[in-house]
Amino acid sequence: MPRRSAGVLLYRRAPGGGVDVLLGHMGGPFWARRDEGAWSIPKGEYGEGEDPLAVAHREFEEELGSPVPAAELVPLGELRAGGKVLTVWAAEGDLDATAVRSNTFALEWPPRSGRVQEFPEVDRAAWFGVDEARAKLVGGQVPYLQRLLDLLGD
C-alpha cells in the first residue's frame, strides 16, 4: 500500500489579475541550497483510518505555524507524487509568509557524525504567481496548479 499525504494549497487573487499560491521551502540540509524544485504544498503523511482533510488542516498548521485561513476548502483530487498518493484541497485566503514558524524534525547531520540536529520542516514560505510556482514546486505537485486554475476558470 502506498504512503499517503494530504495538504492545502492556499491561493489568493493577485492585485494585477491572476492567482498567487503559498508554497513552503523544504527545510533541512538537503534542500538548503536549492530553489527550483525545492518548494512544496504544505502537506504531510497520514495513516490508515485518519481523515485526510483533518490531516491537511493539521499539517498546514504544523508546517506554517498558523491554521488554514479559510472556512471553505475545495478538493483538487489525488495524484501520485514522489512515491506517495497526495490528496490536496484548495483554499482561498491570505497569510503573512514572513511570519511562518514550522515544526522541526531530527536528523543526524553530517551523516555518520553521531550528531543529531533539529531542522524546520519548512524553512520559509512565499507567495508565487502560478507560472513561477511551476518552476519552484517539486515536480510531482505541479499538476495541482493547473487543477486550481481549472477550478477557478483562469
C-alpha positions as CSV (number, residue, x, y, z in Angstrom):
1,M,0.0,0.0,0.0
2,P,1.5,3.4,-1.0
3,R,2.1,6.1,1.6
4,R,-0.5,8.8,1.6
5,S,-0.2,12.6,2.2
6,A,-2.8,15.4,2.4
7,G,-2.3,19.1,2.1
8,V,-3.8,22.5,1.4
9,L,-2.9,24.8,-1.5
10,L,-3.7,28.3,-0.3
11,Y,-4.3,30.8,-3.0
12,R,-5.2,34.5,-3.4
13,R,-6.2,36.7,-6.3
14,A,-3.2,38.8,-7.3
15,P,-3.7,42.6,-7.4
16,G,-2.9,42.8,-11.1
17,G,-5.0,39.8,-12.0
18,G,-4.1,36.1,-11.9
19,V,-3.6,33.9,-8.9
20,D,-0.8,33.6,-6.3
21,V,-0.2,30.4,-4.3
22,L,1.6,30.0,-1.0
23,L,4.4,27.4,-1.0
24,G,6.8,26.3,1.6
25,H,10.5,25.8,1.0
26,M,11.5,22.4,2.3
27,G,13.8,22.6,5.3
28,G,16.9,20.6,6.2
29,P,20.4,20.4,4.7
30,F,19.4,18.6,1.6
31,W,17.3,21.5,0.4
32,A,19.2,24.4,1.9
33,R,21.0,25.5,-1.4
34,R,18.2,24.5,-3.8
35,D,15.4,26.8,-5.0
36,E,13.8,25.5,-8.2
37,G,12.0,22.2,-7.5
38,A,12.6,22.6,-3.7
39,W,9.2,24.1,-2.7
40,S,6.1,22.2,-1.7
41,I,2.4,22.5,-0.9
42,P,2.1,22.3,2.9
43,K,1.2,18.6,3.4
44,G,2.0,15.6,5.5
45,E,1.6,11.8,5.7
46,Y,-1.3,10.1,7.4
47,G,-2.1,6.5,8.4
48,E,-4.9,4.1,8.0
49,G,-8.2,5.4,9.5
50,E,-7.1,9.1,9.6
51,D,-9.3,11.7,7.9
52,P,-7.3,13.2,5.0
53,L,-9.0,16.6,5.4
54,A,-8.2,16.7,9.1
55,V,-4.6,15.8,8.3
56,A,-4.4,18.5,5.7
57,H,-5.5,21.1,8.3
58,R,-3.1,19.7,10.9
59,E,-0.1,19.6,8.6
60,F,-0.8,23.2,7.3
61,E,-0.7,24.4,10.9
62,E,2.4,22.4,11.8
63,E,4.4,23.5,8.8
64,L,3.4,27.1,8.7
65,G,2.5,27.9,12.3
66,S,-1.0,29.1,11.5
67,P,-4.4,27.4,10.9
68,V,-5.7,27.4,7.4
69,P,-7.1,31.0,7.0
70,A,-10.2,29.8,5.1
71,A,-13.5,28.2,6.1
72,E,-14.2,26.5,2.7
73,L,-11.8,24.0,1.2
74,V,-12.4,22.6,-2.3
75,P,-10.9,19.2,-3.3
76,L,-8.3,19.2,-6.1
77,G,-8.2,15.4,-6.0
78,E,-5.4,12.8,-5.7
79,L,-2.3,12.1,-7.7
80,R,0.8,10.0,-7.3
81,A,3.8,12.2,-6.4
82,G,7.2,11.1,-5.2
83,G,6.1,7.5,-4.3
84,K,3.1,8.8,-2.4
85,V,-0.6,9.3,-3.1
86,L,-1.2,13.0,-2.5
87,T,-4.6,14.5,-1.8
88,V,-4.9,18.3,-1.9
89,W,-7.6,20.9,-1.2
90,A,-7.6,24.5,-2.4
91,A,-8.4,27.3,0.0
92,E,-8.7,31.0,-0.8
93,G,-7.2,33.1,1.9
94,D,-4.2,35.2,2.9
95,L,-1.3,34.6,5.2
96,D,1.8,36.6,6.1
97,A,4.5,34.4,4.6
98,T,7.2,36.2,6.6
99,A,5.6,35.1,9.8
100,V,5.8,31.3,9.1
101,R,7.1,29.2,12.0
102,S,7.4,25.5,11.3
103,N,7.7,22.5,13.5
104,T,11.1,20.6,13.3
105,F,12.5,17.2,12.6
106,A,15.6,15.5,13.9
107,L,18.3,14.3,11.6
108,E,21.8,13.0,12.0
109,W,23.9,15.7,10.4
110,P,26.5,15.5,9.0
111,P,25.9,11.9,8.0
112,R,27.5,9.3,10.2
113,S,28.7,12.0,12.6
114,G,26.7,10.8,15.5
115,R,25.4,14.4,16.0
116,V,21.6,14.8,15.8
117,Q,20.4,18.3,14.8
118,E,16.9,19.8,14.6
119,F,15.7,21.3,11.3
120,P,12.5,23.1,10.4
121,E,10.2,21.1,8.0
122,V,9.6,24.4,6.2
123,D,12.4,26.9,6.5
124,R,10.5,29.7,4.7
125,A,7.3,30.4,2.8
126,A,6.5,32.7,-0.1
127,W,3.7,33.7,-2.4
128,F,4.3,33.0,-6.1
129,G,2.3,33.6,-9.3
130,V,1.3,30.3,-10.9
131,D,3.9,30.5,-13.7
132,E,6.8,31.0,-11.2
133,A,5.3,28.3,-8.9
134,R,5.6,25.8,-11.7
135,A,9.4,26.1,-11.5
136,K,9.5,26.3,-7.7
137,L,7.4,23.2,-6.9
138,V,8.7,19.7,-6.7
139,G,7.7,18.1,-10.0
140,G,5.1,15.7,-8.7
141,Q,3.0,18.5,-7.3
142,V,2.9,20.8,-10.4
143,P,-0.3,19.3,-11.8
144,Y,-2.2,20.8,-8.8
145,L,-1.5,24.3,-10.2
146,Q,-3.5,23.5,-13.4
147,R,-6.2,21.9,-11.4
148,L,-6.5,25.1,-9.3
149,L,-6.7,27.2,-12.5
150,D,-9.3,24.9,-14.0
151,L,-11.3,25.2,-10.8
152,L,-11.1,29.0,-10.8
153,G,-11.8,29.2,-14.6
154,D,-8.5,31.1,-15.1
